């Protein structure tokens, strides 16, 4: 597989509260992104805790290449629960961390299957045969409004409350985790990204940049550059995996 990564502070924020993880182990093909939320650098703390807790837990539990699907899904869910517990506990014990939380979107590849764990409004996309499909569903207010027919997808792009998320790791005692399993095919490109990209760049443009750049590291860099050229109002992280 080929991996590309680019994270950027953007043009408005003082710090980068996005974190990412790429496993260096040949026995565990794990990729994670997290977008922290909260003042006084609390979002940075929440995202860092999530990345460290989840990666440590999964690196330990998913080293065997031949694993049962339910075991993998349970391990992913359990790792995010552990992160949620740590972040929530710290938010109650430290006034500067009160209310902090983070999105988490992760992907684990095993035996021609891609397992995705997801909380929040960071996203996972799968590009296959030049067709881009959003794998995850945003846990956000505008997504709920789209689903119940109150607004259109086009209206959601400019909705004044588009940054309100309805589910995040660490903001409540318990958390529901979305788990998705996709079959992997040679040539697939999986993209994980924070909303600093998707608020500035639409799906058609994402697909075009991925399709038109053989070098996926360069594609990541161009996606971040495009987001910054349109204002760079948020931190931006783009992680791509091309399965060969």
VOGU-3710 file (C-alpha; in Angstrom, 3 decimals, decimal comma):
1> xxxxxxxxxx> 0,000/0,000/0,000  0,992/3,631/-0,519  0,240/6,268/2,131  0,039/10,058/1,919  -0,476/12,521/4,780  -0,701/16,289/5,154  -1,849/18,251/8,195  -1,930/22,039/8,375  -2,913/24,685/10,908  -4,842/26,657/8,281
11> xxxxxxxxxx> -4,857/30,439/8,050  -7,025/31,434/11,022  -6,382/29,144/14,013  -3,562/29,689/16,527  -2,833/25,976/17,013  -3,434/22,747/15,141  -5,885/20,610/17,124  -5,897/17,868/14,480  -3,918/14,704/15,211  -3,290/11,609/13,119
21> xxxxxxxxxx> -1,750/8,175/13,467  -0,232/5,818/10,902  0,851/2,418/12,187  4,466/1,526/11,544  3,781/-2,148/12,230  3,532/-4,531/9,288  1,160/-6,624/11,424  -1,392/-3,862/12,011  -2,514/-1,618/9,141  -4,144/1,111/11,234
31> xxxxxxxxxx> -4,863/4,761/10,366  -6,564/7,340/12,628  -7,476/11,033/12,472  -8,923/13,170/15,271  -10,157/16,770/15,275  -10,198/18,245/18,789  -12,723/20,750/20,083  -12,546/23,002/23,149  -10,804/26,199/24,277  -7,549/26,678/26,248
41> xxxxxxxxxx> -5,901/24,058/24,010  -8,349/21,512/25,437  -9,258/20,264/21,971  -5,609/19,500/21,332  -5,491/17,515/24,581  -8,645/15,552/23,734  -7,448/14,645/20,231  -4,030/13,591/21,511  -5,548/11,374/24,228  -7,846/9,769/21,666
51> xxxxxxxxxx> -5,035/9,005/19,218  -2,731/7,607/21,914  -5,406/5,524/23,652  -6,980/4,075/20,508  -3,705/3,304/18,727  -2,196/1,665/21,819  -5,267/-0,495/22,375  -5,628/-1,584/18,755  -1,923/-2,159/18,105  -2,046/-4,595/21,015
61> xxxxxxxxxx> -5,240/-6,395/19,992  -5,060/-6,501/16,193  -1,614/-7,870/15,393  -2,872/-11,232/14,164  -3,581/-10,955/10,421  -6,334/-13,604/10,532  -8,923/-12,212/12,918  -12,661/-12,734/13,263  -14,699/-9,756/11,984  -16,671/-9,437/15,214
71> xxxxxxxxxx> -13,452/-9,438/17,237  -12,082/-6,603/15,090  -15,271/-4,545/15,375  -15,465/-5,111/19,129  -11,810/-4,102/19,512  -12,367/-0,882/17,575  -15,462/-0,023/19,586  -13,736/-0,823/22,890  -10,710/1,341/22,034  -12,918/4,363/21,330
81> xxxxxxxxxx> -14,870/3,733/24,529  -11,581/3,757/26,464  -10,617/7,082/24,891  -14,058/8,499/25,649  -13,755/7,517/29,313  -10,312/9,129/29,688  -11,276/12,378/27,987  -14,590/12,695/29,802  -12,928/12,061/33,176  -10,278/14,718/32,527
91> xxxxxxxxxx> -12,912/17,227/31,423  -14,657/16,829/34,788  -11,467/17,016/36,848  -9,809/19,987/35,097  -11,744/23,250/34,660  -9,637/24,234/31,637  -10,651/21,006/29,918  -14,366/21,213/30,691  -16,495/20,314/27,670  -13,570/19,202/25,516
101> xxxxxxxxxx> -13,994/16,444/22,976  -12,803/15,189/19,636  -13,941/13,528/16,456  -12,392/10,170/15,620  -12,350/8,398/12,283  -10,152/5,343/11,873  -9,515/2,633/9,326  -8,037/-0,825/9,815  -7,233/-3,091/6,856  -7,283/-6,846/7,328
111> xxxxxxxxxx> -7,596/-9,726/4,850  -9,054/-7,668/1,971  -11,517/-5,833/4,221  -11,486/-2,271/5,522  -12,971/-1,663/8,963  -13,971/1,917/9,749  -14,759/3,288/13,210  -16,337/6,721/13,359  -17,576/9,405/15,765  -18,141/13,046/14,761
121> xxxxxxxxxx> -17,896/14,908/11,460  -14,470/13,952/10,186  -14,940/11,679/7,194  -13,803/8,554/5,395  -14,148/8,335/1,600  -13,496/5,433/-0,741  -12,478/6,050/-4,355  -13,113/3,017/-6,573  -13,196/2,973/-10,381  -13,177/6,794/-10,422
131> xxxxxxxxxx> -16,291/6,949/-8,232  -15,980/8,658/-4,830  -18,224/7,356/-2,063  -18,542/8,858/1,420  -18,209/5,881/3,754  -19,078/7,667/7,003  -22,119/9,715/7,971  -21,506/13,040/9,718  -22,755/13,265/13,282  -23,820/16,867/12,866
141> xxxxxxxxxx> -26,878/19,069/13,095  -26,984/19,817/9,370  -26,744/16,109/8,523  -29,814/15,483/10,685  -31,611/18,352/8,924  -30,706/16,841/5,535  -31,985/13,403/6,569  -35,350/14,743/7,761  -35,760/16,865/4,638  -35,517/20,264/6,323
151> xxxxxxxxxx> -32,621/21,438/4,142  -30,821/20,300/0,990  -27,172/19,283/0,743  -26,491/22,544/-1,082  -28,141/24,571/1,698  -26,113/22,651/4,297  -22,860/24,060/2,860  -23,849/27,567/3,954  -25,938/26,799/7,025  -24,943/29,027/10,004
161> xxxxxxxxxx> -24,871/26,000/12,315  -22,954/23,649/10,022  -20,128/23,266/12,565  -22,350/21,923/15,343  -21,677/18,233/15,880  -24,114/15,933/17,643  -21,657/13,249/18,728  -18,035/13,510/19,877  -15,594/11,428/21,881  -15,292/12,682/25,460
171> xxxxxxxxxx> -18,301/14,978/25,717  -20,573/12,483/27,470  -20,176/9,484/29,761  -21,171/7,031/27,020  -20,631/7,166/23,274  -22,122/5,360/20,285  -19,616/4,311/17,638  -20,422/3,779/13,952  -18,751/0,663/12,528  -18,563/0,073/8,774
181> xxxxxxxxxx> -16,928/-2,797/6,874  -15,983/-2,499/3,197  -14,433/-5,047/0,870  -11,023/-3,908/-0,374  -10,223/-4,080/-4,095  -6,851/-3,497/-5,728  -6,550/0,154/-6,752  -8,936/1,471/-4,080  -7,989/4,749/-2,441  -9,227/5,404/1,088
191> xxxxxxxxxx> -9,217/9,010/2,270  -9,626/10,164/5,882  -10,039/13,895/6,472  -11,161/16,491/8,983  -13,846/19,079/8,253  -11,198/21,697/7,553  -11,079/20,077/4,127  -14,728/19,208/3,493  -16,023/22,634/4,539  -13,878/24,207/1,826
201> xxxxxxxxxx> -13,615/21,561/-0,909  -16,526/19,585/-2,348  -16,628/15,886/-3,233  -16,245/16,461/-6,979  -13,009/18,388/-6,438  -11,698/15,763/-4,014  -12,348/13,055/-6,593  -10,666/15,011/-9,387  -7,506/15,651/-7,394  -7,264/12,006/-6,354
211> xxxxxxxxxx> -7,887/10,737/-9,887  -5,497/13,185/-11,541  -2,509/12,589/-9,256  -0,728/9,238/-9,280  1,323/10,426/-6,319  -1,151/10,401/-3,428  1,172/12,443/-1,203  0,975/15,187/-3,808  -2,815/14,798/-3,880  -2,934/15,379/-0,101
221> xxxxxxxxxx> -0,790/18,484/-0,441  -2,953/19,892/-3,242  -6,171/19,287/-1,270  -4,776/21,166/1,727  -3,506/23,945/-0,529  -6,945/24,322/-2,119  -8,623/24,504/1,284  -6,184/27,190/2,426  -6,645/29,170/-0,788  -10,361/29,354/0,012
231> xxxxxxxxxx> -9,770/30,778/3,466  -8,216/28,037/5,571  -10,708/28,735/8,358  -9,897/25,541/10,244  -7,118/23,015/10,753  -6,888/20,605/7,820  -5,771/16,980/7,831  -5,847/14,648/4,831  -4,676/11,023/5,025  -4,838/8,771/1,974
241> xxxx> -4,126/5,061/1,524  -3,840/3,495/-1,923  -4,215/-0,276/-1,854  -1,962/-1,946/-4,417
//
